[in-house]
């Protein structure tokens, strides 16, 4: 439903590509490894992990994480 009005007069093949692009963008926003590193927005978390692996010579894996939301639990 997101933006379906802007697709109304587009050819079917173009619609598919636009929708696919929107889905991929949304998944990147939701995936931890694709999100930008907070201290260096030009670097993704995946790149940070790879950099740490090469720096320390260890196999580093993200097993869990905690998500913080600005202003959460403040009343």
DRENDO-1510 file (C-alpha; in Angstrom, 1 decimal, always signed):
<recs>
REC; n; res; u; v; w
REC; 1; UNK; +0.0; +0.0; +0.0 .
REC; 2; UNK; +3.0; +2.3; +0.6 .
REC; 3; UNK; +3.1; +4.7; -2.4 .
REC; 4; UNK; +0.7; +2.6; -4.6 .
REC; 5; UNK; -0.7; +5.8; -6.1 .
REC; 6; UNK; +2.6; +6.8; -7.7 .
REC; 7; UNK; +2.7; +3.4; -9.4 .
REC; 8; UNK; -0.8; +3.7; -10.9 .
REC; 9; UNK; +0.3; +4.8; -14.4 .
REC; 10; UNK; +3.6; +2.9; -14.6 .
REC; 11; UNK; +4.2; -0.1; -16.9 .
REC; 12; UNK; +4.1; -3.5; -15.1 .
REC; 13; UNK; +7.8; -4.2; -15.4 .
REC; 14; UNK; +8.7; -0.8; -13.9 .
REC; 15; UNK; +6.2; -1.4; -11.0 .
REC; 16; UNK; +7.9; -4.6; -10.1 .
REC; 17; UNK; +11.3; -3.0; -10.0 .
REC; 18; UNK; +10.1; -0.1; -7.9 .
REC; 19; UNK; +8.3; -2.4; -5.4 .
REC; 20; UNK; +11.4; -4.7; -5.2 .
REC; 21; UNK; +13.6; -1.6; -4.6 .
REC; 22; UNK; +11.3; -0.5; -1.8 .
REC; 23; UNK; +11.3; -3.9; -0.2 .
REC; 24; UNK; +15.1; -4.1; -0.3 .
REC; 25; UNK; +15.4; -0.6; +1.2 .
REC; 26; UNK; +13.0; -1.5; +4.1 .
REC; 27; UNK; +14.8; -4.8; +4.8 .
REC; 28; UNK; +18.2; -3.0; +5.0 .
REC; 29; UNK; +16.7; -0.5; +7.5 .
REC; 30; UNK; +15.5; -3.4; +9.6 .
REC; 31; UNK; +18.6; -5.6; +9.4 .
REC; 32; UNK; +21.3; -5.0; +12.0 .
REC; 33; UNK; +24.2; -5.9; +9.8 .
REC; 34; UNK; +23.1; -3.5; +7.1 .
REC; 35; UNK; +22.5; -0.5; +9.4 .
REC; 36; UNK; +25.1; +2.2; +9.6 .
REC; 37; UNK; +27.6; +2.2; +12.5 .
REC; 38; UNK; +26.6; +5.0; +14.9 .
REC; 39; UNK; +30.1; +6.4; +15.2 .
REC; 40; UNK; +30.9; +6.3; +11.4 .
REC; 41; UNK; +27.7; +6.5; +9.3 .
REC; 42; UNK; +29.7; +5.6; +6.1 .
REC; 43; UNK; +30.4; +2.2; +7.6 .
REC; 44; UNK; +27.8; -0.6; +8.0 .
REC; 45; UNK; +27.8; -2.9; +11.1 .
REC; 46; UNK; +28.8; -5.8; +8.8 .
REC; 47; UNK; +31.9; -3.8; +7.7 .
REC; 48; UNK; +32.7; -3.0; +11.3 .
REC; 49; UNK; +32.6; -6.7; +12.2 .
REC; 50; UNK; +34.9; -7.6; +9.3 .
REC; 51; UNK; +37.3; -4.9; +10.3 .
REC; 52; UNK; +37.4; -6.2; +13.8 .
REC; 53; UNK; +38.0; -9.7; +12.5 .
REC; 54; UNK; +41.0; -8.7; +10.5 .
REC; 55; UNK; +42.3; -6.5; +13.3 .
REC; 56; UNK; +42.2; -9.2; +16.0 .
REC; 57; UNK; +42.6; -12.2; +13.8 .
REC; 58; UNK; +39.5; -13.8; +15.4 .
REC; 59; UNK; +36.2; -15.1; +14.0 .
REC; 60; UNK; +33.8; -12.5; +15.5 .
REC; 61; UNK; +30.0; -13.1; +15.3 .
REC; 62; UNK; +27.1; -11.0; +16.5 .
REC; 63; UNK; +25.0; -13.4; +18.5 .
REC; 64; UNK; +22.7; -10.9; +20.2 .
REC; 65; UNK; +22.2; -7.2; +20.6 .
REC; 66; UNK; +20.1; -4.7; +22.5 .
REC; 67; UNK; +18.1; -2.0; +20.8 .
REC; 68; UNK; +17.8; +1.4; +22.5 .
REC; 69; UNK; +15.2; +4.0; +21.5 .
REC; 70; UNK; +15.8; +7.6; +22.3 .
REC; 71; UNK; +13.4; +8.7; +25.1 .
REC; 72; UNK; +12.2; +5.1; +25.8 .
REC; 73; UNK; +10.7; +4.5; +29.3 .
REC; 74; UNK; +10.7; +8.2; +30.1 .
REC; 75; UNK; +7.4; +9.5; +31.4 .
</recs>
